[in-house]
Amino acid sequence: MNVTNDAWFGDSTAPHQHLDISRMRSLETGRPMLRATNDGVTALIAHDGALEGTLPQFQPGVLTGTVEPRTGLTPYVRFGNAPVLLLVALGLVAGLWRPRRGGAPGRALQ
């Protein structure tokens, strides 16, 4: 469940961006989400990020639907950001590693 106060943003793109972020979270976790807002986009989001129902902004209303519980873990829930951080660390190490060439520092190689 995501309860949010999107009234701060008025008639801007922010409430729609927040809806997209919520859809991505549902996709990452493989879980449905109930999103309730005061002046944003209230929505029922499926486990795959699909919108199953929405209410328009700035209009009071009631959104009804069903939520199917799910089990299991997605790769993101299981490993989090660890694979990306590992790749970044390997890239940094590879970028900083320079093979040493023979000779003392400051001497020209022949």
Secondary structure, DSSP 8 states (H G I E B T S, - for coil): -EEE-GGGG-SSSHHHHHHHHHHHHHHHHT--EEEEESSS-EEEE-TTS-EEEEE-TT-------------S--HHHHHTTHHHHHHHHHHHHHHH-----SS-TT----
